[in-house]
Amino acid sequence: MLTKTSFDYAVLRVVPRVERQEFLNIGVIVFCLEKRLLEAKVQVDEARLPILWPMLDLETVKQHADAVVRICAGDETAGPVAKLSQRERFQWLIAPRSTIIQTSAVHTGILTEGDSLADRLERLFEQLVGITEFTKPPDPWPLLARR
């Protein structure tokens, strides 16, 4: 019989101008109570974020994204939140907020015996964040000129 384990995950987003509700996914947070694991994978795409808001302070975004990783790891340099239990840290990280760094709604996944949570985190990161080579957006003018 296959053993199944559930886990929760949320997508970490940068919302440069909250009033516009535009965002860019920068990471994934996974939590599995049964496996006692809370982990985040984050990567700030410095080429794409300024497209949403050129005046965005990328260093601040990177510092906050790094803080999420350190909170997940229980690194005490991340402040008092890092001293909480894994469940409390996950709940704190996913709490709704109207700041530049936000999370998506929480989703649930299932692991089977052959699955590892680390592999699932990698797959979720590739699917939901998917940073690839990106230099600049395509030029829309040739398409507009054809109309």
Contacts in CASP RR format, 6 or more apart in sequence:
PFRMAT RR
TARGET T0000
AUTHOR 0000-0000-0000
METHOD contacts of the structure
MODEL  1
MLTKTSFDYAVLRVVPRVERQEFLNIGVIVFCLEKRLLEAKVQVDEARLP
ILWPMLDLETVKQHADAVVRICAGDETAGPVAKLSQRERFQWLIAPRSTI
IQTSAVHTGILTEGDSLADRLERLFEQLVGITEFTKPPDPWPLLARR
2 112 0 8 1.000
2 113 0 8 1.000
3 112 0 8 1.000
3 113 0 8 1.000
4 110 0 8 1.000
4 111 0 8 1.000
4 112 0 8 1.000
5 32 0 8 1.000
5 34 0 8 1.000
5 35 0 8 1.000
5 110 0 8 1.000
5 111 0 8 1.000
6 32 0 8 1.000
6 34 0 8 1.000
6 108 0 8 1.000
6 109 0 8 1.000
6 110 0 8 1.000
6 111 0 8 1.000
7 30 0 8 1.000
7 31 0 8 1.000
7 32 0 8 1.000
7 35 0 8 1.000
7 37 0 8 1.000
7 108 0 8 1.000
7 109 0 8 1.000
7 110 0 8 1.000
7 111 0 8 1.000
7 117 0 8 1.000
7 120 0 8 1.000
8 30 0 8 1.000
8 31 0 8 1.000
8 32 0 8 1.000
8 90 0 8 1.000
8 106 0 8 1.000
8 107 0 8 1.000
8 108 0 8 1.000
8 109 0 8 1.000
9 28 0 8 1.000
9 29 0 8 1.000
9 30 0 8 1.000
9 31 0 8 1.000
9 106 0 8 1.000
9 107 0 8 1.000
9 108 0 8 1.000
9 109 0 8 1.000
9 121 0 8 1.000
9 124 0 8 1.000
10 28 0 8 1.000
10 29 0 8 1.000
10 93 0 8 1.000
10 94 0 8 1.000
10 103 0 8 1.000
10 104 0 8 1.000
10 105 0 8 1.000
10 106 0 8 1.000
10 107 0 8 1.000
11 25 0 8 1.000
11 27 0 8 1.000
11 28 0 8 1.000
11 29 0 8 1.000
11 103 0 8 1.000
11 104 0 8 1.000
11 128 0 8 1.000
11 129 0 8 1.000
12 25 0 8 1.000
12 26 0 8 1.000
12 27 0 8 1.000
12 28 0 8 1.000
12 29 0 8 1.000
12 40 0 8 1.000
12 42 0 8 1.000
12 65 0 8 1.000
12 68 0 8 1.000
12 101 0 8 1.000
12 102 0 8 1.000
12 103 0 8 1.000
13 23 0 8 1.000
13 24 0 8 1.000
13 25 0 8 1.000
13 26 0 8 1.000
13 101 0 8 1.000
13 102 0 8 1.000
13 103 0 8 1.000
13 104 0 8 1.000
14 23 0 8 1.000
14 24 0 8 1.000
14 26 0 8 1.000
14 44 0 8 1.000
14 49 0 8 1.000
14 52 0 8 1.000
14 56 0 8 1.000
14 61 0 8 1.000
14 100 0 8 1.000
14 101 0 8 1.000
15 21 0 8 1.000
15 22 0 8 1.000
15 23 0 8 1.000
15 99 0 8 1.000
15 100 0 8 1.000
15 101 0 8 1.000
15 102 0 8 1.000
16 22 0 8 1.000
16 23 0 8 1.000
16 49 0 8 1.000
16 52 0 8 1.000
16 53 0 8 1.000
16 56 0 8 1.000
16 100 0 8 1.000
17 52 0 8 1.000
17 53 0 8 1.000
18 98 0 8 1.000
18 99 0 8 1.000
18 100 0 8 1.000
22 52 0 8 1.000
23 52 0 8 1.000
23 102 0 8 1.000
24 45 0 8 1.000
24 48 0 8 1.000
24 49 0 8 1.000
24 52 0 8 1.000
25 128 0 8 1.000
25 129 0 8 1.000
25 130 0 8 1.000
26 42 0 8 1.000
26 43 0 8 1.000
26 44 0 8 1.000
26 45 0 8 1.000
26 61 0 8 1.000
26 65 0 8 1.000
26 129 0 8 1.000
27 40 0 8 1.000
27 41 0 8 1.000
27 42 0 8 1.000
27 43 0 8 1.000
27 65 0 8 1.000
27 125 0 8 1.000
27 128 0 8 1.000
27 129 0 8 1.000
28 40 0 8 1.000
28 41 0 8 1.000
28 121 0 8 1.000
28 124 0 8 1.000
28 125 0 8 1.000
28 128 0 8 1.000
28 129 0 8 1.000
29 38 0 8 1.000
29 39 0 8 1.000
29 40 0 8 1.000
29 68 0 8 1.000
29 72 0 8 1.000
29 90 0 8 1.000
29 93 0 8 1.000
29 94 0 8 1.000
29 103 0 8 1.000
30 37 0 8 1.000
30 38 0 8 1.000
30 39 0 8 1.000
30 40 0 8 1.000
30 117 0 8 1.000
30 120 0 8 1.000
30 121 0 8 1.000
30 124 0 8 1.000
31 37 0 8 1.000
31 38 0 8 1.000
31 86 0 8 1.000
31 87 0 8 1.000
31 90 0 8 1.000
32 38 0 8 1.000
32 111 0 8 1.000
32 117 0 8 1.000
33 86 0 8 1.000
33 87 0 8 1.000
35 111 0 8 1.000
35 117 0 8 1.000
36 86 0 8 1.000
37 86 0 8 1.000
37 117 0 8 1.000
38 72 0 8 1.000
38 86 0 8 1.000
38 89 0 8 1.000
38 90 0 8 1.000
39 72 0 8 1.000
39 73 0 8 1.000
39 117 0 8 1.000
39 118 0 8 1.000
39 121 0 8 1.000
40 68 0 8 1.000
40 69 0 8 1.000
40 72 0 8 1.000
40 93 0 8 1.000
41 69 0 8 1.000
41 121 0 8 1.000
41 122 0 8 1.000
41 125 0 8 1.000
41 129 0 8 1.000
42 65 0 8 1.000
42 66 0 8 1.000
42 68 0 8 1.000
42 69 0 8 1.000
43 129 0 8 1.000
43 131 0 8 1.000
44 58 0 8 1.000
44 61 0 8 1.000
44 62 0 8 1.000
44 65 0 8 1.000
45 131 0 8 1.000
45 134 0 8 1.000
46 58 0 8 1.000
47 134 0 8 1.000
47 135 0 8 1.000
47 136 0 8 1.000
48 134 0 8 1.000
49 56 0 8 1.000
49 58 0 8 1.000
49 61 0 8 1.000
50 56 0 8 1.000
50 58 0 8 1.000
51 137 0 8 1.000
56 100 0 8 1.000
61 100 0 8 1.000
61 101 0 8 1.000
64 100 0 8 1.000
64 101 0 8 1.000
65 101 0 8 1.000
67 78 0 8 1.000
68 93 0 8 1.000
68 101 0 8 1.000
70 77 0 8 1.000
70 78 0 8 1.000
70 82 0 8 1.000
71 78 0 8 1.000
71 79 0 8 1.000
71 81 0 8 1.000
71 82 0 8 1.000
71 89 0 8 1.000
71 92 0 8 1.000
71 93 0 8 1.000
72 89 0 8 1.000
72 93 0 8 1.000
73 82 0 8 1.000
74 82 0 8 1.000
74 83 0 8 1.000
74 89 0 8 1.000
75 82 0 8 1.000
76 82 0 8 1.000
76 83 0 8 1.000
81 89 0 8 1.000
81 92 0 8 1.000
82 89 0 8 1.000
84 92 0 8 1.000
93 103 0 8 1.000
94 103 0 8 1.000
94 106 0 8 1.000
96 102 0 8 1.000
109 120 0 8 1.000
111 117 0 8 1.000
111 120 0 8 1.000
END
